[in-house]
Amino acid sequence: MAGSQVNEEAIRAEVEPLAASVRAAAPVLALASTGRKNQALRAIAEALDAKRAEILRANERDLEAGRQAGLSSALLDRLMLNDKRIDGIIEGVNQVMALPDPVGEIVSGWRRPNGLEIRMVRVPLGVVGIIYEARPNVTVDVAVLCLKAGNAVLLRGGKEAINANIVLADIMRAAITDAGLPADSVQLIRNTDRATARAMMGLVGYLDVLVPRGGHSLIRTVVENARVPVIETGEGNCHLYVDYNADVKMAEEIAFNAKTQRPSVCNAIETLLVQRDIAPGFLPSACARLAAGGVEIRGCPETVALFTPAKPATEEDWATEYLALILAVKVVANVDEAIAHIARYGTRNSEGIVSNDHANIEKFTREVDAAAVYVNASTRFTDGFEFGFGAELGVSTQKLHVRGPIGLAALTSSRYVVVGTGQVRS
């Protein structure tokens, strides 16, 4: 116990100076012009392109360590970078650069009867901390969003991606310096001891908000233990409901895409719900196509009867975020049963319906409690890039401050500017 306490104190002594350096950079960044911030973003994009070979070498070291450690295929997929993914990261930086600067935007304004002019104006949050796992692209996505919104950021990635994260952070810090902004606008904690994450949760006075981005265990640990404000990003036990009169070919295409396009991410579906009347004409073909794509089907008794290769589903299957090529399939009586199932097992991330019944569509979109609800489209679009935000800090499944992909506007707070002509309160 004593040794553990000494280690915790040593970690705090290591983390707090880093947090202090970020806190010192925040006021400078908050006052930076749009042009100066975009100059830094342009420099980051150019440096990422120029140094992609260095990035890929570092990522390969991480991948090899992950293979040796026995990481799952889903985690290795999250960890992997290639030229296409680096192109996507750079495109995300360019999109953020092209977006309007939210800082200083007048959200609303009005005049009081006494002549006071009141304006609500967007301002940076200040210092954002983020604890995340094995996705090195998050290092860049988070940093550029925070920078454009005038926030300094303290990053703590997982050990699985540490080599790539160090290279990416160093590239960005150099580019930011070249643009005339403090390098400590972006700071990476390079010690991946779990105690560094615990230390971040207690950085009262340094962090204005902390965002956990990863699996259920990480998110719950941060939410339950942090002493600083938290924006909760959520796991994704997502569902697609195929209604009685759905376009069968459309439904099959959407289900296949939502499950297989990238199964290791939080907006991929984990359960397919199918209305009983359409099930005989839909499930055999849809499940066969999914199975041909490498998906293991775990179904209710009716599903197993219609598609005999399916394994019987258990209660645990309905509640599991697989992040892999596994899909739970259940036949339901109607849209009400589908909504009830989602309410019981869903994680309020992304839910979809395929239907041509306007009343059922309206009912589904009104009653399903999720950050994003889809009609006749894949759930895979719940993403800052796809929403036109350039990138995202994560997908928030809570209701306070922000919900859904966390883009630029969500990384600001507001202040009231009140202009008078000498008014005093009586």
Number of C-alpha atoms within 10 A of each C-alpha: 6 7 8 10 10 11 14 18 14 13 19 19 12 15 22 17 12 17 26 17 19 28 24 17 22 26 17 15 24 21 12 19 14 17 12 16 24 23 18 26 28 19 20 26 23 16 17 24 15 11 13 17 13 14 24 19 15 20 24 19 16 23 23 14 15 20 13 9 10 11 16 13 15 16 20 20 17 19 22 19 24 14 13 9 12 17 16 16 24 24 16 24 28 20 16 27 24 13 14 13 20 21 24 14 15 16 13 11 13 12 13 8 7 11 13 15 15 16 19 18 19 22 22 29 21 25 27 26 27 27 23 23 21 23 23 25 22 22 25 25 23 23 28 33 29 27 27 30 30 31 30 36 30 30 25 24 26 21 19 25 27 25 20 27 30 19 19 24 21 16 20 26 23 17 23 25 15 15 20 13 20 20 21 23 28 29 23 25 22 18 17 15 14 12 18 21 26 18 18 27 26 16 21 13 11 23 26 17 22 25 23 27 26 20 16 14 9 15 21 13 14 23 19 10 11 19 16 19 14 20 25 23 26 25 25 26 25 28 33 32 29 32 28 21 13 21 15 21 12 15 23 21 15 21 29 20 19 25 31 20 13 18 24 20 21 27 28 32 31 28 31 24 26 28 22 19 15 16 22 16 12 21 23 16 16 20 24 16 16 22 18 10 13 13 19 18 26 22 27 19 17 18 27 20 13 18 19 14 16 22 16 17 19 12 8 9 19 24 18 18 25 21 24 21 21 23 30 26 28 25 23 22 14 18 22 14 14 26 22 13 16 25 15 11 17 26 21 24 28 31 32 29 28 27 22 15 13 9 9 18 20 11 14 22 18 10 14 20 19 24 21 21 21 20 18 19 19 26 28 22 16 23 22 21 21 13 13 14 20 26 30 28 27 28 28 25 24 17 12 9 11 18 21 24 25 22 27 27 19 19 27 21 15 17 14 14 12 13 13 12 9 7 10 7 4 3
